Amino acid sequence: MNPLFFETKNNKYYYDDTDGSIVTIDERNNYEISNTDNKELLDYSLNEYLEKSGYTQLTLIVTQNCNLRCNYCIYSGNYQNFRTHSNKFMSEKTAIESVRFYMEQSKKILPNRPLHTPTISFYGGEPLLNFSLIKTVVEYTEKNYGKENVLFSMTTNLTLANDDIIKFFIEHNFAIAVSLNGNKVNNDRMRVTQNGQGTFDIIYKMLRRINMIDENFFRNNVSIIVTYDKKTDMIALDSFFNSDPLLKDKLAMALSVKETFLSSDLLQENDIYIQSMNKLEKDFIEKAKNKQYNDITNLQKVIFGTPLIAMFDRSRNIKMQSIIPYTSMCVPGTKIAVDVDGSFHCCEKVNEKKPFGNSYSGIDFEKVNKYIKELKDFGKKHCQHCKIKRMCTLCFADMIADDGTLVLPDEKYCMRLEEAVAQQLTLYCTLVENGVDIKKLQGGDNI
């Protein structure tokens, strides 16, 4: 096993991916590392693995259509290997069969995971375009499996919401993730209607309306997802979410525009982005070193703090197991995303080239095993001697090409990822050397 070397101002270290250990190098002595790859290999069959770790969530892609046309959306046509928006909607029969399969599998795993609560999520396109189906699914599930025995969630742009829909969310205790990209200028530059109109005013109005109808629900069940590109002023973004009384502490996730397969000008950095991101990170580090945890903004915690938790939790960040021994990708069946036609996929982010079953026949284990063999063969070629398998974020969504084969996103992907992990490890150890409580840096726990 080749270690990953890095250093802070005070110490030299190496990272050993076999067990996630970080070891200080004493220059007076030779360092020793393990020569055994994958110490934690577990000999699970696919069925055994899913009974222990599978069926965590069912995502119903209730429509492939959307009332917006955000230029960074993976269905915008700016990406290779992904579908574009279409006027396809999931049928009631497909949705009900999917729920029935998922809930029955959830029953089977209770002996191994008695605290597991099934989660059914609604996704699109924009799921509120098919709100009638969502109502049908919720009513069917609660009637047949009990209102207290399942969680419902949705990712939405919220522009189609009204009082009746909001009250339905509240009645059924939905977790709602709302896409909003900061202040009016930045949001309306990125999130637009089919006619090119900005969406900030209507989204903000709906968020205020939810808060007016049920403040407790808004506080506990509504969160914000922000996406930023390399034209975003990160200081302005941070200031907006930190100062707006309605949205302060509501930020759950901050995502940079997806680079995988993207071919557009959204990745062209400008000086404002570079300078503002550097300033934001420098301010975060200074506050952390000075133990000013309460002064660190939510955006800073989400962007800079949460990755450090992966460093803190690295020893179990990926349970190296024989199902997929390389990268952090999900085993098919861990989550199940159901497309409008009923086909099963690993998650809502992948393209349609690797289905592994459907609503009517369930999981096709022969296909799953075939995909896993492809992944293992891919891993032997690209990942076997990787220094950061435990930290690797490569997943199906990054690597399924339009012809269904598995590819690296680009030839420099692994090199950039290793550099990024080395930088994160350096920052992590620097903060630990300064006595920083890493757990207090985590963001995104609103719901």
Salt bridges, closest charged atoms under 4 A:
ASP19 OD2 - LYS39 NZ 3.42
ASP26 OD2 - ARG28 NH2 2.83
GLU27 OE2 - LYS12 NZ 3.14
GLU40 OE1 - LYS319 NZ 3.67
GLU40 OE2 - ARG390 NH2 3.33
GLU97 OE2 - ARG100 NH1 2.48
GLU104 OE2 - LYS107 NZ 3.56
GLU142 OE2 - HIS172 ND1 2.87
ASP163 OD2 - ARG209 NH2 2.71
GLU171 OE1 - HIS172 NE2 3.82
ASP188 OD2 - LYS184 NZ 3.19
ASP201 OD2 - LYS184 NZ 3.03
ASP229 OD1 - ARG189 NH2 2.87
GLU259 OE2 - LYS230 NZ 3.35
GLU269 OE2 - LYS230 NZ 3.92
ASP283 OD2 - LYS287 NZ 2.80
ASP313 OD1 - ARG316 NE 3.17
GLU352 OE2 - LYS353 NZ 3.79
GLU374 OE1 - LYS354 NZ 2.65
ASP377 OD2 - LYS373 NZ 2.97
ASP398 OD1 - LYS258 NZ 3.33
ASP410 OD2 - ARG416 NH2 3.01
GLU418 OE2 - LYS387 NZ 3.85
